Amino acid sequence: MRMALYDVAPELNVSSALLPGILDGIYCLETNTILIDRRITYTRKRCTLVHELVHWRHGDDTTSGCMGGKMERRCRRETAILLIDPAEYALAERMYDGDPYQMAAELNVTVQIIEDYRALLYEHVR
C-alpha cells in the first residue's frame, strides 16, 4: 500500500506515531503529513489510512481538533465506499446474518466502516 502512495502522492508523508487519546490517525495540511497510531491493528491502520487520505484529498486539516460534523460524515461515507465492495458486502451479509463483527472480519474492515456503509444503504432506500 505504501508503494502505491508514492505513485499517487509522492509529496505526502505517511508515518506512524503514538497519538494521544482515542485518535487513530490525523492529517496535517500544513506539513502534508498523515500520522497513524502505531498501537492499533493492521485492519484499523488500513481503514484509518484510507479515512485520512480522503481528508487529504479534500484538503481537510484534522489537526485543529474542530472537525465539523458534516465534513467528518462526508469522509466516513467516502471511506466506506472505497473500502467495501457491494457484492462482497451482500455476500457477507447473507453469510453472517448481518452480524457486523463477523462481516467486518470477513471484509477486513472495522465495525465502524460496516456501520457507515449500512447508513449509506439506508439513505439510498429512503
PyMOL CGO cylinders between C-alpha atoms (Angstrom):
from pymol import cmd
from pymol.cgo import CYLINDER

trace = [
    CYLINDER, 0.00, 0.00, 0.00, 2.83, 2.38, 0.83, 0.3, 1, 1, 1, 1, 1, 1,
    CYLINDER, 2.83, 2.38, 0.83, 4.34, 1.93, -2.66, 0.3, 1, 1, 1, 1, 1, 1,
    CYLINDER, 4.34, 1.93, -2.66, 1.01, 2.86, -4.25, 0.3, 1, 1, 1, 1, 1, 1,
    CYLINDER, 1.01, 2.86, -4.25, 1.03, 6.06, -2.19, 0.3, 1, 1, 1, 1, 1, 1,
    CYLINDER, 1.03, 6.06, -2.19, 4.44, 7.01, -3.56, 0.3, 1, 1, 1, 1, 1, 1,
    CYLINDER, 4.44, 7.01, -3.56, 2.99, 6.80, -7.07, 0.3, 1, 1, 1, 1, 1, 1,
    CYLINDER, 2.99, 6.80, -7.07, -0.23, 8.68, -6.31, 0.3, 1, 1, 1, 1, 1, 1,
    CYLINDER, -0.23, 8.68, -6.31, 1.06, 11.31, -3.88, 0.3, 1, 1, 1, 1, 1, 1,
    CYLINDER, 1.06, 11.31, -3.88, 4.85, 11.43, -3.68, 0.3, 1, 1, 1, 1, 1, 1,
    CYLINDER, 4.85, 11.43, -3.68, 4.69, 14.69, -1.70, 0.3, 1, 1, 1, 1, 1, 1,
    CYLINDER, 4.69, 14.69, -1.70, 2.52, 13.15, 1.05, 0.3, 1, 1, 1, 1, 1, 1,
    CYLINDER, 2.52, 13.15, 1.05, 4.28, 11.96, 4.20, 0.3, 1, 1, 1, 1, 1, 1,
    CYLINDER, 4.28, 11.96, 4.20, 2.78, 8.95, 5.99, 0.3, 1, 1, 1, 1, 1, 1,
    CYLINDER, 2.78, 8.95, 5.99, 4.22, 7.85, 9.32, 0.3, 1, 1, 1, 1, 1, 1,
    CYLINDER, 4.22, 7.85, 9.32, 3.27, 6.07, 12.49, 0.3, 1, 1, 1, 1, 1, 1,
    CYLINDER, 3.27, 6.07, 12.49, 3.33, 7.65, 15.93, 0.3, 1, 1, 1, 1, 1, 1,
    CYLINDER, 3.33, 7.65, 15.93, 1.90, 7.33, 19.40, 0.3, 1, 1, 1, 1, 1, 1,
    CYLINDER, 1.90, 7.33, 19.40, -1.18, 9.52, 19.14, 0.3, 1, 1, 1, 1, 1, 1,
    CYLINDER, -1.18, 9.52, 19.14, -2.96, 10.95, 22.18, 0.3, 1, 1, 1, 1, 1, 1,
    CYLINDER, -2.96, 10.95, 22.18, -6.34, 9.85, 23.45, 0.3, 1, 1, 1, 1, 1, 1,
    CYLINDER, -6.34, 9.85, 23.45, -8.53, 7.86, 21.13, 0.3, 1, 1, 1, 1, 1, 1,
    CYLINDER, -8.53, 7.86, 21.13, -7.05, 9.20, 17.90, 0.3, 1, 1, 1, 1, 1, 1,
    CYLINDER, -7.05, 9.20, 17.90, -6.29, 6.53, 15.30, 0.3, 1, 1, 1, 1, 1, 1,
    CYLINDER, -6.29, 6.53, 15.30, -4.97, 8.99, 12.75, 0.3, 1, 1, 1, 1, 1, 1,
    CYLINDER, -4.97, 8.99, 12.75, -4.65, 12.64, 11.76, 0.3, 1, 1, 1, 1, 1, 1,
    CYLINDER, -4.65, 12.64, 11.76, -3.85, 14.61, 8.63, 0.3, 1, 1, 1, 1, 1, 1,
    CYLINDER, -3.85, 14.61, 8.63, -1.91, 17.86, 8.89, 0.3, 1, 1, 1, 1, 1, 1,
    CYLINDER, -1.91, 17.86, 8.89, -2.47, 20.13, 5.90, 0.3, 1, 1, 1, 1, 1, 1,
    CYLINDER, -2.47, 20.13, 5.90, 0.47, 22.41, 6.78, 0.3, 1, 1, 1, 1, 1, 1,
    CYLINDER, 0.47, 22.41, 6.78, 3.06, 19.62, 6.69, 0.3, 1, 1, 1, 1, 1, 1,
    CYLINDER, 3.06, 19.62, 6.69, 1.13, 17.37, 4.27, 0.3, 1, 1, 1, 1, 1, 1,
    CYLINDER, 1.13, 17.37, 4.27, 1.50, 14.50, 6.73, 0.3, 1, 1, 1, 1, 1, 1,
    CYLINDER, 1.50, 14.50, 6.73, -0.69, 11.63, 7.83, 0.3, 1, 1, 1, 1, 1, 1,
    CYLINDER, -0.69, 11.63, 7.83, 0.09, 10.08, 11.20, 0.3, 1, 1, 1, 1, 1, 1,
    CYLINDER, 0.09, 10.08, 11.20, -1.37, 6.71, 12.12, 0.3, 1, 1, 1, 1, 1, 1,
    CYLINDER, -1.37, 6.71, 12.12, -1.30, 5.41, 15.70, 0.3, 1, 1, 1, 1, 1, 1,
    CYLINDER, -1.30, 5.41, 15.70, 1.20, 2.57, 15.79, 0.3, 1, 1, 1, 1, 1, 1,
    CYLINDER, 1.20, 2.57, 15.79, -0.66, 0.69, 18.54, 0.3, 1, 1, 1, 1, 1, 1,
    CYLINDER, -0.66, 0.69, 18.54, -3.74, -0.17, 16.50, 0.3, 1, 1, 1, 1, 1, 1,
    CYLINDER, -3.74, -0.17, 16.50, -4.33, -3.34, 14.50, 0.3, 1, 1, 1, 1, 1, 1,
    CYLINDER, -4.33, -3.34, 14.50, -3.41, -3.67, 10.83, 0.3, 1, 1, 1, 1, 1, 1,
    CYLINDER, -3.41, -3.67, 10.83, -7.09, -3.56, 9.84, 0.3, 1, 1, 1, 1, 1, 1,
    CYLINDER, -7.09, -3.56, 9.84, -7.66, -0.33, 11.78, 0.3, 1, 1, 1, 1, 1, 1,
    CYLINDER, -7.66, -0.33, 11.78, -4.46, 1.13, 10.30, 0.3, 1, 1, 1, 1, 1, 1,
    CYLINDER, -4.46, 1.13, 10.30, -5.68, 0.32, 6.79, 0.3, 1, 1, 1, 1, 1, 1,
    CYLINDER, -5.68, 0.32, 6.79, -9.12, 1.86, 7.42, 0.3, 1, 1, 1, 1, 1, 1,
    CYLINDER, -9.12, 1.86, 7.42, -7.60, 4.88, 9.16, 0.3, 1, 1, 1, 1, 1, 1,
    CYLINDER, -7.60, 4.88, 9.16, -5.16, 5.46, 6.32, 0.3, 1, 1, 1, 1, 1, 1,
    CYLINDER, -5.16, 5.46, 6.32, -7.97, 5.47, 3.76, 0.3, 1, 1, 1, 1, 1, 1,
    CYLINDER, -7.97, 5.47, 3.76, -10.01, 7.78, 6.01, 0.3, 1, 1, 1, 1, 1, 1,
    CYLINDER, -10.01, 7.78, 6.01, -7.10, 10.23, 6.33, 0.3, 1, 1, 1, 1, 1, 1,
    CYLINDER, -7.10, 10.23, 6.33, -6.42, 10.02, 2.59, 0.3, 1, 1, 1, 1, 1, 1,
    CYLINDER, -6.42, 10.02, 2.59, -10.00, 11.18, 1.99, 0.3, 1, 1, 1, 1, 1, 1,
    CYLINDER, -10.00, 11.18, 1.99, -9.32, 14.15, 4.29, 0.3, 1, 1, 1, 1, 1, 1,
    CYLINDER, -9.32, 14.15, 4.29, -6.10, 14.79, 2.34, 0.3, 1, 1, 1, 1, 1, 1,
    CYLINDER, -6.10, 14.79, 2.34, -7.95, 14.68, -0.99, 0.3, 1, 1, 1, 1, 1, 1,
    CYLINDER, -7.95, 14.68, -0.99, -10.43, 17.29, 0.27, 0.3, 1, 1, 1, 1, 1, 1,
    CYLINDER, -10.43, 17.29, 0.27, -7.75, 19.45, 1.92, 0.3, 1, 1, 1, 1, 1, 1,
    CYLINDER, -7.75, 19.45, 1.92, -9.21, 18.96, 5.42, 0.3, 1, 1, 1, 1, 1, 1,
    CYLINDER, -9.21, 18.96, 5.42, -6.80, 19.70, 8.28, 0.3, 1, 1, 1, 1, 1, 1,
    CYLINDER, -6.80, 19.70, 8.28, -7.70, 17.25, 11.06, 0.3, 1, 1, 1, 1, 1, 1,
    CYLINDER, -7.70, 17.25, 11.06, -5.05, 18.54, 13.49, 0.3, 1, 1, 1, 1, 1, 1,
    CYLINDER, -5.05, 18.54, 13.49, -7.16, 21.53, 14.52, 0.3, 1, 1, 1, 1, 1, 1,
    CYLINDER, -7.16, 21.53, 14.52, -9.49, 19.32, 16.57, 0.3, 1, 1, 1, 1, 1, 1,
    CYLINDER, -9.49, 19.32, 16.57, -12.58, 21.15, 15.33, 0.3, 1, 1, 1, 1, 1, 1,
    CYLINDER, -12.58, 21.15, 15.33, -13.64, 18.85, 12.54, 0.3, 1, 1, 1, 1, 1, 1,
    CYLINDER, -13.64, 18.85, 12.54, -17.14, 19.76, 11.51, 0.3, 1, 1, 1, 1, 1, 1,
    CYLINDER, -17.14, 19.76, 11.51, -19.78, 17.05, 11.71, 0.3, 1, 1, 1, 1, 1, 1,
    CYLINDER, -19.78, 17.05, 11.71, -20.66, 17.47, 8.04, 0.3, 1, 1, 1, 1, 1, 1,
    CYLINDER, -20.66, 17.47, 8.04, -17.01, 17.15, 6.96, 0.3, 1, 1, 1, 1, 1, 1,
    CYLINDER, -17.01, 17.15, 6.96, -16.46, 14.04, 9.07, 0.3, 1, 1, 1, 1, 1, 1,
    CYLINDER, -16.46, 14.04, 9.07, -19.69, 12.40, 7.85, 0.3, 1, 1, 1, 1, 1, 1,
    CYLINDER, -19.69, 12.40, 7.85, -18.61, 13.04, 4.25, 0.3, 1, 1, 1, 1, 1, 1,
    CYLINDER, -18.61, 13.04, 4.25, -15.24, 11.48, 4.97, 0.3, 1, 1, 1, 1, 1, 1,
    CYLINDER, -15.24, 11.48, 4.97, -16.74, 8.43, 6.68, 0.3, 1, 1, 1, 1, 1, 1,
    CYLINDER, -16.74, 8.43, 6.68, -19.16, 7.85, 3.79, 0.3, 1, 1, 1, 1, 1, 1,
    CYLINDER, -19.16, 7.85, 3.79, -16.42, 8.09, 1.19, 0.3, 1, 1, 1, 1, 1, 1,
    CYLINDER, -16.42, 8.09, 1.19, -14.14, 5.81, 3.21, 0.3, 1, 1, 1, 1, 1, 1,
    CYLINDER, -14.14, 5.81, 3.21, -16.85, 3.15, 3.43, 0.3, 1, 1, 1, 1, 1, 1,
    CYLINDER, -16.85, 3.15, 3.43, -17.47, 3.37, -0.32, 0.3, 1, 1, 1, 1, 1, 1,
    CYLINDER, -17.47, 3.37, -0.32, -13.77, 2.98, -1.04, 0.3, 1, 1, 1, 1, 1, 1,
    CYLINDER, -13.77, 2.98, -1.04, -13.24, 0.03, 1.29, 0.3, 1, 1, 1, 1, 1, 1,
    CYLINDER, -13.24, 0.03, 1.29, -16.38, -2.04, 0.71, 0.3, 1, 1, 1, 1, 1, 1,
    CYLINDER, -16.38, -2.04, 0.71, -17.24, -3.83, -2.49, 0.3, 1, 1, 1, 1, 1, 1,
    CYLINDER, -17.24, -3.83, -2.49, -21.06, -4.02, -2.77, 0.3, 1, 1, 1, 1, 1, 1,
    CYLINDER, -21.06, -4.02, -2.77, -21.08, -7.66, -3.96, 0.3, 1, 1, 1, 1, 1, 1,
    CYLINDER, -21.08, -7.66, -3.96, -18.73, -8.76, -1.17, 0.3, 1, 1, 1, 1, 1, 1,
    CYLINDER, -18.73, -8.76, -1.17, -20.84, -6.86, 1.36, 0.3, 1, 1, 1, 1, 1, 1,
    CYLINDER, -20.84, -6.86, 1.36, -24.02, -8.55, 0.17, 0.3, 1, 1, 1, 1, 1, 1,
    CYLINDER, -24.02, -8.55, 0.17, -22.39, -11.97, 0.40, 0.3, 1, 1, 1, 1, 1, 1,
    CYLINDER, -22.39, -11.97, 0.40, -21.04, -11.27, 3.90, 0.3, 1, 1, 1, 1, 1, 1,
    CYLINDER, -21.04, -11.27, 3.90, -24.48, -10.01, 4.96, 0.3, 1, 1, 1, 1, 1, 1,
    CYLINDER, -24.48, -10.01, 4.96, -26.01, -13.33, 3.92, 0.3, 1, 1, 1, 1, 1, 1,
    CYLINDER, -26.01, -13.33, 3.92, -23.16, -15.48, 5.28, 0.3, 1, 1, 1, 1, 1, 1,
    CYLINDER, -23.16, -15.48, 5.28, -23.20, -13.91, 8.74, 0.3, 1, 1, 1, 1, 1, 1,
    CYLINDER, -23.20, -13.91, 8.74, -26.89, -12.97, 9.05, 0.3, 1, 1, 1, 1, 1, 1,
    CYLINDER, -26.89, -12.97, 9.05, -25.92, -9.32, 9.24, 0.3, 1, 1, 1, 1, 1, 1,
    CYLINDER, -25.92, -9.32, 9.24, -23.61, -9.67, 12.26, 0.3, 1, 1, 1, 1, 1, 1,
    CYLINDER, -23.61, -9.67, 12.26, -21.40, -6.57, 11.93, 0.3, 1, 1, 1, 1, 1, 1,
    CYLINDER, -21.40, -6.57, 11.93, -18.42, -8.05, 13.80, 0.3, 1, 1, 1, 1, 1, 1,
    CYLINDER, -18.42, -8.05, 13.80, -18.21, -11.15, 11.62, 0.3, 1, 1, 1, 1, 1, 1,
    CYLINDER, -18.21, -11.15, 11.62, -18.83, -9.11, 8.48, 0.3, 1, 1, 1, 1, 1, 1,
    CYLINDER, -18.83, -9.11, 8.48, -16.07, -6.68, 9.41, 0.3, 1, 1, 1, 1, 1, 1,
    CYLINDER, -16.07, -6.68, 9.41, -13.63, -9.56, 9.93, 0.3, 1, 1, 1, 1, 1, 1,
    CYLINDER, -13.63, -9.56, 9.93, -14.63, -11.12, 6.60, 0.3, 1, 1, 1, 1, 1, 1,
    CYLINDER, -14.63, -11.12, 6.60, -14.25, -7.83, 4.70, 0.3, 1, 1, 1, 1, 1, 1,
    CYLINDER, -14.25, -7.83, 4.70, -11.06, -6.76, 6.51, 0.3, 1, 1, 1, 1, 1, 1,
    CYLINDER, -11.06, -6.76, 6.51, -12.58, -3.51, 7.77, 0.3, 1, 1, 1, 1, 1, 1,
    CYLINDER, -12.58, -3.51, 7.77, -13.63, -2.15, 11.15, 0.3, 1, 1, 1, 1, 1, 1,
    CYLINDER, -13.63, -2.15, 11.15, -17.14, -2.42, 12.53, 0.3, 1, 1, 1, 1, 1, 1,
    CYLINDER, -17.14, -2.42, 12.53, -17.37, 1.37, 12.15, 0.3, 1, 1, 1, 1, 1, 1,
    CYLINDER, -17.37, 1.37, 12.15, -16.87, 1.00, 8.39, 0.3, 1, 1, 1, 1, 1, 1,
    CYLINDER, -16.87, 1.00, 8.39, -19.67, -1.59, 8.29, 0.3, 1, 1, 1, 1, 1, 1,
    CYLINDER, -19.67, -1.59, 8.29, -21.95, 0.77, 10.22, 0.3, 1, 1, 1, 1, 1, 1,
    CYLINDER, -21.95, 0.77, 10.22, -21.08, 3.69, 7.94, 0.3, 1, 1, 1, 1, 1, 1,
    CYLINDER, -21.08, 3.69, 7.94, -21.76, 1.57, 4.85, 0.3, 1, 1, 1, 1, 1, 1,
    CYLINDER, -21.76, 1.57, 4.85, -25.12, 0.48, 6.28, 0.3, 1, 1, 1, 1, 1, 1,
    CYLINDER, -25.12, 0.48, 6.28, -26.03, 4.10, 6.90, 0.3, 1, 1, 1, 1, 1, 1,
    CYLINDER, -26.03, 4.10, 6.90, -25.35, 4.76, 3.21, 0.3, 1, 1, 1, 1, 1, 1,
    CYLINDER, -25.35, 4.76, 3.21, -27.58, 1.86, 2.20, 0.3, 1, 1, 1, 1, 1, 1,
    CYLINDER, -27.58, 1.86, 2.20, -30.40, 3.14, 4.41, 0.3, 1, 1, 1, 1, 1, 1,
    CYLINDER, -30.40, 3.14, 4.41, -30.01, 6.65, 2.93, 0.3, 1, 1, 1, 1, 1, 1,
    CYLINDER, -30.01, 6.65, 2.93, -30.49, 5.25, -0.56, 0.3, 1, 1, 1, 1, 1, 1,
    CYLINDER, -30.49, 5.25, -0.56, -33.56, 3.28, 0.46, 0.3, 1, 1, 1, 1, 1, 1,
    CYLINDER, -33.56, 3.28, 0.46, -35.35, 6.36, 1.83, 0.3, 1, 1, 1, 1, 1, 1,
]
cmd.load_cgo(trace, "trace")
